[in-house]
Amino acid sequence: MAKTAFVTGATGLLGRQVIRAFDKAAWTVVGTGFSRAKPPSILKLDLEDQDAIDAALDQTKRRQPLPGQMRPRP
C-alpha cells in the first residue's frame, strides 16, 4: 500500500524540508499552505475552515486530485 503524507505549513522553512524528506523516501506528498501556497504544487488550505479540511483529507484518501492540484505521484 502506498504511503501518503499530508503536510500542513508546506510553504514554511520546516514544511519544505518535511516535504523533501517524504518525497525522497518515495511517499506521495500533499502539501498545504495558506498565504504563500501556489497550486498545483502546494494546495491553498485555510486550517480554520473545517469543511475545507475535511474535503481535502477525504479527496487525499481517495487519491483524487484536489482543486488546482496535480494528481499525487504513485
Predicted model as a PDB file, atoms N, CA, C, CB and O in Angstrom, pLDDT in the B-factor column:
MODEL        1                                                                  
ATOM      1  N   MET A   1       0.840  -1.177   0.000  1.00 61.00           N  
ATOM      2  CA  MET A   1       0.000   0.000   0.000  1.00 61.00           C  
ATOM      3  C   MET A   1       0.889   1.246   0.000  1.00 61.00           C  
ATOM      4  CB  MET A   1      -0.958  -0.005   1.219  1.00 61.00           C  
ATOM      5  O   MET A   1       1.840   1.346   0.776  1.00 61.00           O  
ATOM      6  N   ALA A   2       0.566   2.178  -0.872  1.00 75.00           N  
ATOM      7  CA  ALA A   2       1.332   3.414  -0.968  1.00 75.00           C  
ATOM      8  C   ALA A   2       1.112   4.265   0.280  1.00 75.00           C  
ATOM      9  CB  ALA A   2       0.940   4.201  -2.236  1.00 75.00           C  
ATOM     10  O   ALA A   2       0.032   4.268   0.870  1.00 75.00           O  
ATOM     11  N   LYS A   3       2.145   4.973   0.658  1.00 86.00           N  
ATOM     12  CA  LYS A   3       2.056   5.844   1.834  1.00 86.00           C  
ATOM     13  C   LYS A   3       1.875   7.279   1.381  1.00 86.00           C  
ATOM     14  CB  LYS A   3       3.317   5.710   2.728  1.00 86.00           C  
ATOM     15  O   LYS A   3       2.484   7.720   0.407  1.00 86.00           O  
ATOM     16  N   THR A   4       1.028   8.002   2.101  1.00 89.00           N  
ATOM     17  CA  THR A   4       0.751   9.393   1.767  1.00 89.00           C  
ATOM     18  C   THR A   4       0.970  10.260   2.998  1.00 89.00           C  
ATOM     19  CB  THR A   4      -0.690   9.559   1.230  1.00 89.00           C  
ATOM     20  O   THR A   4       0.521   9.930   4.096  1.00 89.00           O  
ATOM     21  N   ALA A   5       1.668  11.378   2.797  1.00 91.00           N  
ATOM     22  CA  ALA A   5       1.871  12.365   3.858  1.00 91.00           C  
ATOM     23  C   ALA A   5       1.083  13.620   3.503  1.00 91.00           C  
ATOM     24  CB  ALA A   5       3.394  12.692   4.051  1.00 91.00           C  
ATOM     25  O   ALA A   5       1.171  14.112   2.378  1.00 91.00           O  
ATOM     26  N   PHE A   6       0.323  14.131   4.443  1.00 93.00           N  
ATOM     27  CA  PHE A   6      -0.444  15.363   4.279  1.00 93.00           C  
ATOM     28  C   PHE A   6       0.248  16.399   5.149  1.00 93.00           C  
ATOM     29  CB  PHE A   6      -1.979  15.180   4.675  1.00 93.00           C  
ATOM     30  O   PHE A   6       0.127  16.362   6.373  1.00 93.00           O  
ATOM     31  N   VAL A   7       0.972  17.320   4.529  1.00 94.00           N  
ATOM     32  CA  VAL A   7       1.829  18.255   5.261  1.00 94.00           C  
ATOM     33  C   VAL A   7       1.197  19.640   5.289  1.00 94.00           C  
ATOM     34  CB  VAL A   7       3.231  18.321   4.626  1.00 94.00           C  
ATOM     35  O   VAL A   7       1.032  20.272   4.246  1.00 94.00           O  
ATOM     36  N   THR A   8       0.846  20.110   6.476  1.00 95.00           N  
ATOM     37  CA  THR A   8       0.359  21.481   6.627  1.00 95.00           C  
ATOM     38  C   THR A   8       1.570  22.378   6.841  1.00 95.00           C  
ATOM     39  CB  THR A   8      -0.664  21.606   7.819  1.00 95.00           C  
ATOM     40  O   THR A   8       2.595  21.944   7.366  1.00 95.00           O  
ATOM     41  N   GLY A   9       1.441  23.615   6.434  1.00 94.00           N  
ATOM     42  CA  GLY A   9       2.567  24.541   6.583  1.00 94.00           C  
ATOM     43  C   GLY A   9       3.690  24.239   5.605  1.00 94.00           C  
ATOM     44  O   GLY A   9       4.858  24.497   5.895  1.00 94.00           O  
ATOM     45  N   ALA A  10       3.342  23.695   4.453  1.00 93.00           N  
ATOM     46  CA  ALA A  10       4.346  23.254   3.488  1.00 93.00           C  
ATOM     47  C   ALA A  10       5.111  24.396   2.831  1.00 93.00           C  
ATOM     48  CB  ALA A  10       3.691  22.434   2.431  1.00 93.00           C  
ATOM     49  O   ALA A  10       6.117  24.153   2.164  1.00 93.00           O  
ATOM     50  N   THR A  11       4.662  25.626   3.004  1.00 91.00           N  
ATOM     51  CA  THR A  11       5.364  26.754   2.396  1.00 91.00           C  
ATOM     52  C   THR A  11       6.413  27.347   3.329  1.00 91.00           C  
ATOM     53  CB  THR A  11       4.374  27.827   1.992  1.00 91.00           C  
ATOM     54  O   THR A  11       7.199  28.201   2.920  1.00 91.00           O  
ATOM     55  N   GLY A  12       6.426  26.901   4.567  1.00 93.00           N  
ATOM     56  CA  GLY A  12       7.393  27.417   5.526  1.00 93.00           C  
ATOM     57  C   GLY A  12       8.721  26.684   5.454  1.00 93.00           C  
ATOM     58  O   GLY A  12       8.856  25.700   4.727  1.00 93.00           O  
ATOM     59  N   LEU A  13       9.686  27.156   6.198  1.00 94.00           N  
ATOM     60  CA  LEU A  13      11.028  26.574   6.205  1.00 94.00           C  
ATOM     61  C   LEU A  13      10.999  25.097   6.591  1.00 94.00           C  
ATOM     62  CB  LEU A  13      11.931  27.345   7.165  1.00 94.00           C  
ATOM     63  O   LEU A  13      11.552  24.262   5.874  1.00 94.00           O  
ATOM     64  N   LEU A  14      10.376  24.770   7.690  1.00 96.00           N  
ATOM     65  CA  LEU A  14      10.302  23.379   8.133  1.00 96.00           C  
ATOM     66  C   LEU A  14       9.431  22.543   7.203  1.00 96.00           C  
ATOM     67  CB  LEU A  14       9.762  23.305   9.557  1.00 96.00           C  
ATOM     68  O   LEU A  14       9.790  21.416   6.864  1.00 96.00           O  
ATOM     69  N   GLY A  15       8.288  23.089   6.789  1.00 94.00           N  
ATOM     70  CA  GLY A  15       7.381  22.361   5.908  1.00 94.00           C  
ATOM     71  C   GLY A  15       8.031  21.948   4.600  1.00 94.00           C  
ATOM     72  O   GLY A  15       7.807  20.836   4.122  1.00 94.00           O  
ATOM     73  N   ARG A  16       8.837  22.834   4.012  1.00 93.00           N  
ATOM     74  CA  ARG A  16       9.536  22.493   2.764  1.00 93.00           C  
ATOM     75  C   ARG A  16      10.499  21.331   2.968  1.00 93.00           C  
ATOM     76  CB  ARG A  16      10.297  23.712   2.226  1.00 93.00           C  
ATOM     77  O   ARG A  16      10.626  20.464   2.103  1.00 93.00           O  
ATOM     78  N   GLN A  17      11.171  21.314   4.102  1.00 95.00           N  
ATOM     79  CA  GLN A  17      12.106  20.229   4.386  1.00 95.00           C  
ATOM     80  C   GLN A  17      11.377  18.916   4.660  1.00 95.00           C  
ATOM     81  CB  GLN A  17      12.987  20.594   5.577  1.00 95.00           C  
ATOM     82  O   GLN A  17      11.849  17.846   4.275  1.00 95.00           O  
ATOM     83  N   VAL A  18      10.238  18.999   5.319  1.00 95.00           N  
ATOM     84  CA  VAL A  18       9.434  17.804   5.580  1.00 95.00           C  
ATOM     85  C   VAL A  18       8.962  17.203   4.261  1.00 95.00           C  
ATOM     86  CB  VAL A  18       8.224  18.138   6.490  1.00 95.00           C  
ATOM     87  O   VAL A  18       9.014  15.987   4.076  1.00 95.00           O  
ATOM     88  N   ILE A  19       8.500  18.053   3.342  1.00 93.00           N  
ATOM     89  CA  ILE A  19       8.069  17.561   2.030  1.00 93.00           C  
ATOM     90  C   ILE A  19       9.231  16.887   1.303  1.00 93.00           C  
ATOM     91  CB  ILE A  19       7.502  18.717   1.175  1.00 93.00           C  
ATOM     92  O   ILE A  19       9.063  15.811   0.729  1.00 93.00           O  
ATOM     93  N   ARG A  20      10.385  17.503   1.324  1.00 93.00           N  
ATOM     94  CA  ARG A  20      11.563  16.904   0.663  1.00 93.00           C  
ATOM     95  C   ARG A  20      11.894  15.539   1.240  1.00 93.00           C  
ATOM     96  CB  ARG A  20      12.779  17.826   0.797  1.00 93.00           C  
ATOM     97  O   ARG A  20      12.200  14.602   0.503  1.00 93.00           O  
ATOM     98  N   ALA A  21      11.833  15.431   2.562  1.00 95.00           N  
ATOM     99  CA  ALA A  21      12.156  14.152   3.211  1.00 95.00           C  
ATOM    100  C   ALA A  21      11.174  13.056   2.812  1.00 95.00           C  
ATOM    101  CB  ALA A  21      12.161  14.315   4.733  1.00 95.00           C  
ATOM    102  O   ALA A  21      11.587  11.939   2.500  1.00 95.00           O  
ATOM    103  N   PHE A  22       9.885  13.363   2.820  1.00 92.00           N  
ATOM    104  CA  PHE A  22       8.895  12.369   2.415  1.00 92.00           C  
ATOM    105  C   PHE A  22       9.040  12.022   0.936  1.00 92.00           C  
ATOM    106  CB  PHE A  22       7.480  12.880   2.701  1.00 92.00           C  
ATOM    107  O   PHE A  22       8.939  10.857   0.550  1.00 92.00           O  
ATOM    108  N   ASP A  23       9.276  13.038   0.119  1.00 90.00           N  
ATOM    109  CA  ASP A  23       9.444  12.814  -1.315  1.00 90.00           C  
ATOM    110  C   ASP A  23      10.662  11.915  -1.582  1.00 90.00           C  
ATOM    111  CB  ASP A  23       9.598  14.164  -2.056  1.00 90.00           C  
ATOM    112  O   ASP A  23      10.607  11.006  -2.411  1.00 90.00           O  
ATOM    113  N   LYS A  24      11.728  12.179  -0.886  1.00 93.00           N  
ATOM    114  CA  LYS A  24      12.949  11.374  -1.031  1.00 93.00           C  
ATOM    115  C   LYS A  24      12.711   9.922  -0.618  1.00 93.00           C  
ATOM    116  CB  LYS A  24      14.086  11.976  -0.191  1.00 93.00           C  
ATOM    117  O   LYS A  24      13.330   9.010  -1.167  1.00 93.00           O  
ATOM    118  N   ALA A  25      11.827   9.709   0.337  1.00 92.00           N  
ATOM    119  CA  ALA A  25      11.504   8.364   0.821  1.00 92.00           C  
ATOM    120  C   ALA A  25      10.403   7.701  -0.025  1.00 92.00           C  
ATOM    121  CB  ALA A  25      11.067   8.427   2.292  1.00 92.00           C  
ATOM    122  O   ALA A  25       9.870   6.656   0.346  1.00 92.00           O  
ATOM    123  N   ALA A  26      10.075   8.322  -1.160  1.00 89.00           N  
ATOM    124  CA  ALA A  26       9.105   7.792  -2.120  1.00 89.00           C  
ATOM    125  C   ALA A  26       7.666   7.760  -1.609  1.00 89.00           C  
ATOM    126  CB  ALA A  26       9.508   6.414  -2.517  1.00 89.00           C  
ATOM    127  O   ALA A  26       6.885   6.898  -2.012  1.00 89.00           O  
ATOM    128  N   TRP A  27       7.317   8.681  -0.734  1.00 90.00           N  
ATOM    129  CA  TRP A  27       5.938   8.818  -0.294  1.00 90.00           C  
ATOM    130  C   TRP A  27       5.198   9.722  -1.272  1.00 90.00           C  
ATOM    131  CB  TRP A  27       5.865   9.383   1.153  1.00 90.00           C  
ATOM    132  O   TRP A  27       5.825  10.540  -1.945  1.00 90.00           O  
ATOM    133  N   THR A  28       3.888   9.590  -1.361  1.00 88.00           N  
ATOM    134  CA  THR A  28       3.056  10.563  -2.042  1.00 88.00           C  
ATOM    135  C   THR A  28       2.875  11.701  -1.054  1.00 88.00           C  
ATOM    136  CB  THR A  28       1.668   9.950  -2.514  1.00 88.00           C  
ATOM    137  O   THR A  28       2.512  11.472   0.099  1.00 88.00           O  
ATOM    138  N   VAL A  29       3.126  12.920  -1.495  1.00 90.00           N  
ATOM    139  CA  VAL A  29       3.070  14.066  -0.588  1.00 90.00           C  
ATOM    140  C   VAL A  29       2.035  15.066  -1.081  1.00 90.00           C  
ATOM    141  CB  VAL A  29       4.456  14.739  -0.465  1.00 90.00           C  
ATOM    142  O   VAL A  29       2.039  15.464  -2.246  1.00 90.00           O  
ATOM    143  N   VAL A  30       1.159  15.459  -0.184  1.00 91.00           N  
ATOM    144  CA  VAL A  30       0.208  16.537  -0.447  1.00 91.00           C  
ATOM    145  C   VAL A  30       0.574  17.657   0.509  1.00 91.00           C  
ATOM    146  CB  VAL A  30      -1.303  16.069  -0.262  1.00 91.00           C  
ATOM    147  O   VAL A  30       0.429  17.522   1.724  1.00 91.00           O  
ATOM    148  N   GLY A  31       1.048  18.760  -0.045  1.00 92.00           N  
ATOM    149  CA  GLY A  31       1.444  19.899   0.782  1.00 92.00           C  
ATOM    150  C   GLY A  31       0.361  20.958   0.799  1.00 92.00           C  
ATOM    151  O   GLY A  31      -0.308  21.193  -0.208  1.00 92.00           O  
ATOM    152  N   THR A  32       0.190  21.596   1.948  1.00 92.00           N  
ATOM    153  CA  THR A  32      -0.788  22.672   2.067  1.00 92.00           C  
ATOM    154  C   THR A  32      -0.136  23.903   2.667  1.00 92.00           C  
ATOM    155  CB  THR A  32      -1.987  22.230   2.921  1.00 92.00           C  
ATOM    156  O   THR A  32       0.831  23.810   3.424  1.00 92.00           O  
ATOM    157  N   GLY A  33      -0.666  25.023   2.326  1.00 92.00           N  
ATOM    158  CA  GLY A  33      -0.221  26.292   2.869  1.00 92.00           C  
ATOM    159  C   GLY A  33      -1.371  27.267   2.750  1.00 92.00           C  
ATOM    160  O   GLY A  33      -2.459  26.907   2.303  1.00 92.00           O  
ATOM    161  N   PHE A  34      -1.130  28.492   3.147  1.00 91.00           N  
ATOM    162  CA  PHE A  34      -2.217  29.454   3.015  1.00 91.00           C  
ATOM    163  C   PHE A  34      -1.743  30.710   2.305  1.00 91.00           C  
ATOM    164  CB  PHE A  34      -2.789  29.807   4.384  1.00 91.00           C  
ATOM    165  O   PHE A  34      -2.119  30.943   1.157  1.00 91.00           O  
ATOM    166  N   SER A  35      -0.934  31.518   2.956  1.00 85.00           N  
ATOM    167  CA  SER A  35      -0.583  32.811   2.363  1.00 85.00           C  
ATOM    168  C   SER A  35       0.365  32.692   1.174  1.00 85.00           C  
ATOM    169  CB  SER A  35       0.039  33.694   3.409  1.00 85.00           C  
ATOM    170  O   SER A  35       0.310  33.518   0.264  1.00 85.00           O  
ATOM    171  N   ARG A  36       1.223  31.693   1.163  1.00 86.00           N  
ATOM    172  CA  ARG A  36       2.190  31.562   0.064  1.00 86.00           C  
ATOM    173  C   ARG A  36       1.943  30.313  -0.793  1.00 86.00           C  
ATOM    174  CB  ARG A  36       3.607  31.521   0.626  1.00 86.00           C  
ATOM    175  O   ARG A  36       2.814  29.925  -1.572  1.00 86.00           O  
ATOM    176  N   ALA A  37       0.808  29.699  -0.666  1.00 82.00           N  
ATOM    177  CA  ALA A  37       0.506  28.487  -1.432  1.00 82.00           C  
ATOM    178  C   ALA A  37       0.398  28.823  -2.912  1.00 82.00           C  
ATOM    179  CB  ALA A  37      -0.803  27.829  -0.932  1.00 82.00           C  
ATOM    180  O   ALA A  37      -0.204  29.822  -3.305  1.00 82.00           O  
ATOM    181  N   LYS A  38       1.006  27.948  -3.725  1.00 77.00           N  
ATOM    182  CA  LYS A  38       0.966  28.139  -5.177  1.00 77.00           C  
ATOM    183  C   LYS A  38       0.539  26.840  -5.831  1.00 77.00           C  
ATOM    184  CB  LYS A  38       2.346  28.603  -5.725  1.00 77.00           C  
ATOM    185  O   LYS A  38       1.373  25.995  -6.156  1.00 77.00           O  
ATOM    186  N   PRO A  39      -0.778  26.681  -6.024  1.00 72.00           N  
ATOM    187  CA  PRO A  39      -1.244  25.476  -6.717  1.00 72.00           C  
ATOM    188  C   PRO A  39      -0.587  25.402  -8.100  1.00 72.00           C  
ATOM    189  CB  PRO A  39      -2.804  25.473  -6.845  1.00 72.00           C  
ATOM    190  O   PRO A  39      -0.346  26.460  -8.682  1.00 72.00           O  
ATOM    191  N   PRO A  40      -0.289  24.262  -8.651  1.00 71.00           N  
ATOM    192  CA  PRO A  40      -0.716  22.953  -8.182  1.00 71.00           C  
ATOM    193  C   PRO A  40       0.255  22.282  -7.214  1.00 71.00           C  
ATOM    194  CB  PRO A  40      -0.929  22.067  -9.346  1.00 71.00           C  
ATOM    195  O   PRO A  40      -0.077  21.240  -6.648  1.00 71.00           O  
ATOM    196  N   SER A  41       1.453  22.850  -7.008  1.00 74.00           N  
ATOM    197  CA  SER A  41       2.408  22.140  -6.159  1.00 74.00           C  
ATOM    198  C   SER A  41       2.044  22.182  -4.677  1.00 74.00           C  
ATOM    199  CB  SER A  41       3.782  22.720  -6.351  1.00 74.00           C  
ATOM    200  O   SER A  41       2.288  21.211  -3.961  1.00 74.00           O  
ATOM    201  N   ILE A  42       1.477  23.263  -4.213  1.00 86.00           N  
ATOM    202  CA  ILE A  42       1.041  23.393  -2.813  1.00 86.00           C  
ATOM    203  C   ILE A  42      -0.415  23.836  -2.806  1.00 86.00           C  
ATOM    204  CB  ILE A  42       1.942  24.414  -2.020  1.00 86.00           C  
ATOM    205  O   ILE A  42      -0.761  24.868  -3.382  1.00 86.00           O  
ATOM    206  N   LEU A  43      -1.255  23.064  -2.160  1.00 87.00           N  
ATOM    207  CA  LEU A  43      -2.674  23.356  -2.075  1.00 87.00           C  
ATOM    208  C   LEU A  43      -2.926  24.497  -1.099  1.00 87.00           C  
ATOM    209  CB  LEU A  43      -3.455  22.111  -1.654  1.00 87.00           C  
ATOM    210  O   LEU A  43      -2.399  24.493   0.013  1.00 87.00           O  
ATOM    211  N   LYS A  44      -3.727  25.472  -1.512  1.00 89.00           N  
ATOM    212  CA  LYS A  44      -4.114  26.555  -0.607  1.00 89.00           C  
ATOM    213  C   LYS A  44      -5.231  26.033   0.286  1.00 89.00           C  
ATOM    214  CB  LYS A  44      -4.568  27.840  -1.398  1.00 89.00           C  
ATOM    215  O   LYS A  44      -6.289  25.640  -0.207  1.00 89.00           O  
ATOM    216  N   LEU A  45      -5.003  26.026   1.596  1.00 93.00           N  
ATOM    217  CA  LEU A  45      -5.973  25.480   2.535  1.00 93.00           C  
ATOM    218  C   LEU A  45      -6.017  26.335   3.791  1.00 93.00           C  
ATOM    219  CB  LEU A  45      -5.632  24.022   2.888  1.00 93.00           C  
ATOM    220  O   LEU A  45      -4.985  26.601   4.407  1.00 93.00           O  
ATOM    221  N   ASP A  46      -7.204  26.761   4.163  1.00 94.00           N  
ATOM    222  CA  ASP A  46      -7.425  27.538   5.379  1.00 94.00           C  
ATOM    223  C   ASP A  46      -7.700  26.551   6.509  1.00 94.00           C  
ATOM    224  CB  ASP A  46      -8.613  28.563   5.207  1.00 94.00           C  
ATOM    225  O   ASP A  46      -8.742  25.895   6.520  1.00 94.00           O  
ATOM    226  N   LEU A  47      -6.778  26.443   7.451  1.00 95.00           N  
ATOM    227  CA  LEU A  47      -6.929  25.486   8.550  1.00 95.00           C  
ATOM    228  C   LEU A  47      -8.002  25.882   9.562  1.00 95.00           C  
ATOM    229  CB  LEU A  47      -5.617  25.328   9.261  1.00 95.00           C  
ATOM    230  O   LEU A  47      -8.269  25.141  10.508  1.00 95.00           O  
ATOM    231  N   GLU A  48      -8.617  27.049   9.364  1.00 96.00           N  
ATOM    232  CA  GLU A  48      -9.742  27.440  10.212  1.00 96.00           C  
ATOM    233  C   GLU A  48     -11.078  27.058   9.583  1.00 96.00           C  
ATOM    234  CB  GLU A  48      -9.704  28.942  10.479  1.00 96.00           C  
ATOM    235  O   GLU A  48     -12.132  27.287  10.177  1.00 96.00           O  
ATOM    236  N   ASP A  49     -11.039  26.476   8.385  1.00 96.00           N  
ATOM    237  CA  ASP A  49     -12.250  26.077   7.662  1.00 96.00           C  
ATOM    238  C   ASP A  49     -12.372  24.551   7.725  1.00 96.00           C  
ATOM    239  CB  ASP A  49     -12.215  26.580   6.169  1.00 96.00           C  
ATOM    240  O   ASP A  49     -11.771  23.836   6.923  1.00 96.00           O  
ATOM    241  N   GLN A  50     -13.151  24.070   8.680  1.00 96.00           N  
ATOM    242  CA  GLN A  50     -13.271  22.624   8.900  1.00 96.00           C  
ATOM    243  C   GLN A  50     -13.802  21.885   7.670  1.00 96.00           C  
ATOM    244  CB  GLN A  50     -14.185  22.356  10.086  1.00 96.00           C  
ATOM    245  O   GLN A  50     -13.368  20.770   7.381  1.00 96.00           O  
ATOM    246  N   ASP A  51     -14.726  22.494   6.956  1.00 95.00           N  
ATOM    247  CA  ASP A  51     -15.261  21.849   5.749  1.00 95.00           C  
ATOM    248  C   ASP A  51     -14.182  21.676   4.686  1.00 95.00           C  
ATOM    249  CB  ASP A  51     -16.426  22.666   5.178  1.00 95.00           C  
ATOM    250  O   ASP A  51     -14.117  20.641   4.023  1.00 95.00           O  
ATOM    251  N   ALA A  52     -13.338  22.688   4.527  1.00 93.00           N  
ATOM    252  CA  ALA A  52     -12.245  22.606   3.547  1.00 93.00           C  
ATOM    253  C   ALA A  52     -11.232  21.538   3.955  1.00 93.00           C  
ATOM    254  CB  ALA A  52     -11.542  23.974   3.402  1.00 93.00           C  
ATOM    255  O   ALA A  52     -10.721  20.807   3.106  1.00 93.00           O  
ATOM    256  N   ILE A  53     -10.944  21.447   5.242  1.00 94.00           N  
ATOM    257  CA  ILE A  53     -10.017  20.431   5.742  1.00 94.00           C  
ATOM    258  C   ILE A  53     -10.587  19.036   5.493  1.00 94.00           C  
ATOM    259  CB  ILE A  53      -9.736  20.640   7.252  1.00 94.00           C  
ATOM    260  O   ILE A  53      -9.893  18.154   4.987  1.00 94.00           O  
ATOM    261  N   ASP A  54     -11.848  18.848   5.852  1.00 94.00           N  
ATOM    262  CA  ASP A  54     -12.496  17.543   5.648  1.00 94.00           C  
ATOM    263  C   ASP A  54     -12.469  17.139   4.177  1.00 94.00           C  
ATOM    264  CB  ASP A  54     -13.949  17.577   6.154  1.00 94.00           C  
ATOM    265  O   ASP A  54     -12.180  15.988   3.850  1.00 94.00           O  
ATOM    266  N   ALA A  55     -12.772  18.092   3.286  1.00 90.00           N  
ATOM    267  CA  ALA A  55     -12.785  17.801   1.848  1.00 90.00           C  
ATOM    268  C   ALA A  55     -11.385  17.454   1.348  1.00 90.00           C  
ATOM    269  CB  ALA A  55     -13.342  19.000   1.060  1.00 90.00           C  
ATOM    270  O   ALA A  55     -11.223  16.523   0.558  1.00 90.00           O  
ATOM    271  N   ALA A  56     -10.390  18.182   1.795  1.00 88.00           N  
ATOM    272  CA  ALA A  56      -9.017  17.920   1.364  1.00 88.00           C  
ATOM    273  C   ALA A  56      -8.540  16.549   1.841  1.00 88.00           C  
ATOM    274  CB  ALA A  56      -8.079  19.013   1.887  1.00 88.00           C  
ATOM    275  O   ALA A  56      -7.919  15.807   1.080  1.00 88.00           O  
ATOM    276  N   LEU A  57      -8.826  16.215   3.087  1.00 90.00           N  
ATOM    277  CA  LEU A  57      -8.423  14.901   3.605  1.00 90.00           C  
ATOM    278  C   LEU A  57      -9.176  13.781   2.910  1.00 90.00           C  
ATOM    279  CB  LEU A  57      -8.656  14.824   5.114  1.00 90.00           C  
ATOM    280  O   LEU A  57      -8.600  12.743   2.582  1.00 90.00           O  
ATOM    281  N   ASP A  58     -10.463  13.993   2.689  1.00 89.00           N  
ATOM    282  CA  ASP A  58     -11.288  12.993   2.009  1.00 89.00           C  
ATOM    283  C   ASP A  58     -10.765  12.712   0.605  1.00 89.00           C  
ATOM    284  CB  ASP A  58     -12.746  13.458   1.942  1.00 89.00           C  
ATOM    285  O   ASP A  58     -10.610  11.557   0.209  1.00 89.00           O  
ATOM    286  N   GLN A  59     -10.497  13.774  -0.139  1.00 80.00           N  
ATOM    287  CA  GLN A  59     -10.011  13.611  -1.506  1.00 80.00           C  
ATOM    288  C   GLN A  59      -8.610  13.008  -1.527  1.00 80.00           C  
ATOM    289  CB  GLN A  59     -10.013  14.954  -2.235  1.00 80.00           C  
ATOM    290  O   GLN A  59      -8.279  12.237  -2.427  1.00 80.00           O  
ATOM    291  N   THR A  60      -7.800  13.350  -0.554  1.00 84.00           N  
ATOM    292  CA  THR A  60      -6.452  12.784  -0.487  1.00 84.00           C  
ATOM    293  C   THR A  60      -6.526  11.286  -0.212  1.00 84.00           C  
ATOM    294  CB  THR A  60      -5.613  13.491   0.604  1.00 84.00           C  
ATOM    295  O   THR A  60      -5.793  10.503  -0.816  1.00 84.00           O  
ATOM    296  N   LYS A  61      -7.405  10.892   0.692  1.00 84.00           N  
ATOM    297  CA  LYS A  61      -7.571   9.468   1.000  1.00 84.00           C  
ATOM    298  C   LYS A  61      -8.015   8.685  -0.221  1.00 84.00           C  
ATOM    299  CB  LYS A  61      -8.580   9.280   2.126  1.00 84.00           C  
ATOM    300  O   LYS A  61      -7.592   7.547  -0.427  1.00 84.00           O  
ATOM    301  N   ARG A  62      -8.879   9.306  -1.040  1.00 78.00           N  
ATOM    302  CA  ARG A  62      -9.369   8.639  -2.240  1.00 78.00           C  
ATOM    303  C   ARG A  62      -8.430   8.851  -3.424  1.00 78.00           C  
ATOM    304  CB  ARG A  62     -10.763   9.139  -2.586  1.00 78.00           C  
ATOM    305  O   ARG A  62      -8.686   8.370  -4.528  1.00 78.00           O  
ATOM    306  N   ARG A  63      -7.352   9.569  -3.181  1.00 66.00           N  
ATOM    307  CA  ARG A  63      -6.341   9.869  -4.206  1.00 66.00           C  
ATOM    308  C   ARG A  63      -6.901  10.573  -5.416  1.00 66.00           C  
ATOM    309  CB  ARG A  63      -5.672   8.611  -4.647  1.00 66.00           C  
ATOM    310  O   ARG A  63      -6.468  10.334  -6.543  1.00 66.00           O  
ATOM    311  N   GLN A  64      -7.868  11.445  -5.179  1.00 54.00           N  
ATOM    312  CA  GLN A  64      -8.387  12.267  -6.252  1.00 54.00           C  
ATOM    313  C   GLN A  64      -7.649  13.590  -6.202  1.00 54.00           C  
ATOM    314  CB  GLN A  64      -9.932  12.464  -6.135  1.00 54.00           C  
ATOM    315  O   GLN A  64      -7.294  14.070  -5.125  1.00 54.00           O  
ATOM    316  N   PRO A  65      -7.418  14.182  -7.366  1.00 53.00           N  
ATOM    317  CA  PRO A  65      -6.725  15.476  -7.344  1.00 53.00           C  
ATOM    318  C   PRO A  65      -7.569  16.521  -6.631  1.00 53.00           C  
ATOM    319  CB  PRO A  65      -6.400  15.945  -8.775  1.00 53.00           C  
ATOM    320  O   PRO A  65      -8.786  16.575  -6.809  1.00 53.00           O  
ATOM    321  N   LEU A  66      -6.928  17.337  -5.837  1.00 51.00           N  
ATOM    322  CA  LEU A  66      -7.602  18.428  -5.162  1.00 51.00           C  
ATOM    323  C   LEU A  66      -7.739  19.581  -6.146  1.00 51.00           C  
ATOM    324  CB  LEU A  66      -6.830  18.865  -3.881  1.00 51.00           C  
ATOM    325  O   LEU A  66      -6.957  19.671  -7.092  1.00 51.00           O  
ATOM    326  N   PRO A  67      -8.713  20.463  -5.947  1.00 53.00           N  
ATOM    327  CA  PRO A  67      -8.869  21.578  -6.887  1.00 53.00           C  
ATOM    328  C   PRO A  67      -7.561  22.350  -7.031  1.00 53.00           C  
ATOM    329  CB  PRO A  67      -9.995  22.523  -6.422  1.00 53.00           C  
ATOM    330  O   PRO A  67      -6.974  22.794  -6.044  1.00 53.00           O  
ATOM    331  N   GLY A  68      -7.118  22.501  -8.272  1.00 52.00           N  
ATOM    332  CA  GLY A  68      -5.879  23.237  -8.524  1.00 52.00           C  
ATOM    333  C   GLY A  68      -4.626  22.445  -8.281  1.00 52.00           C  
ATOM    334  O   GLY A  68      -3.540  23.024  -8.286  1.00 52.00           O  
ATOM    335  N   GLN A  69      -4.714  21.166  -8.071  1.00 51.00           N  
ATOM    336  CA  GLN A  69      -3.539  20.351  -7.761  1.00 51.00           C  
ATOM    337  C   GLN A  69      -3.410  19.200  -8.737  1.00 51.00           C  
ATOM    338  CB  GLN A  69      -3.613  19.818  -6.332  1.00 51.00           C  
ATOM    339  O   GLN A  69      -4.404  18.634  -9.191  1.00 51.00           O  
ATOM    340  N   MET A  70      -2.175  18.864  -9.052  1.00 47.00           N  
ATOM    341  CA  MET A  70      -1.927  17.710  -9.919  1.00 47.00           C  
ATOM    342  C   MET A  70      -2.220  16.440  -9.154  1.00 47.00           C  
ATOM    343  CB  MET A  70      -0.472  17.704 -10.446  1.00 47.00           C  
ATOM    344  O   MET A  70      -2.252  16.440  -7.924  1.00 47.00           O  
ATOM    345  N   ARG A  71      -2.432  15.363  -9.880  1.00 46.00           N  
ATOM    346  CA  ARG A  71      -2.662  14.056  -9.260  1.00 46.00           C  
ATOM    347  C   ARG A  71      -1.400  13.666  -8.481  1.00 46.00           C  
ATOM    348  CB  ARG A  71      -3.023  12.965 -10.341  1.00 46.00           C  
ATOM    349  O   ARG A  71      -0.295  13.813  -9.004  1.00 46.00           O  
ATOM    350  N   PRO A  72      -1.540  13.169  -7.234  1.00 48.00           N  
ATOM    351  CA  PRO A  72      -0.373  12.746  -6.449  1.00 48.00           C  
ATOM    352  C   PRO A  72       0.435  11.679  -7.173  1.00 48.00           C  
ATOM    353  CB  PRO A  72      -0.814  12.221  -5.084  1.00 48.00           C  
ATOM    354  O   PRO A  72      -0.105  10.875  -7.933  1.00 48.00           O  
ATOM    355  N   ARG A  73       1.734  11.689  -6.922  1.00 49.00           N  
ATOM    356  CA  ARG A  73       2.619  10.696  -7.533  1.00 49.00           C  
ATOM    357  C   ARG A  73       2.361   9.338  -6.907  1.00 49.00           C  
ATOM    358  CB  ARG A  73       4.106  11.096  -7.368  1.00 49.00           C  
ATOM    359  O   ARG A  73       2.074   9.245  -5.714  1.00 49.00           O  
ATOM    360  N   PRO A  74       2.463   8.268  -7.719  1.00 47.00           N  
ATOM    361  CA  PRO A  74       2.252   6.923  -7.158  1.00 47.00           C  
ATOM    362  C   PRO A  74       3.400   6.514  -6.262  1.00 47.00           C  
ATOM    363  CB  PRO A  74       2.082   5.895  -8.274  1.00 47.00           C  
ATOM    364  O   PRO A  74       3.389   5.415  -5.707  1.00 47.00           O  
TER     365      PRO A  74                                                      
ENDMDL                                                                          
END                                                                             
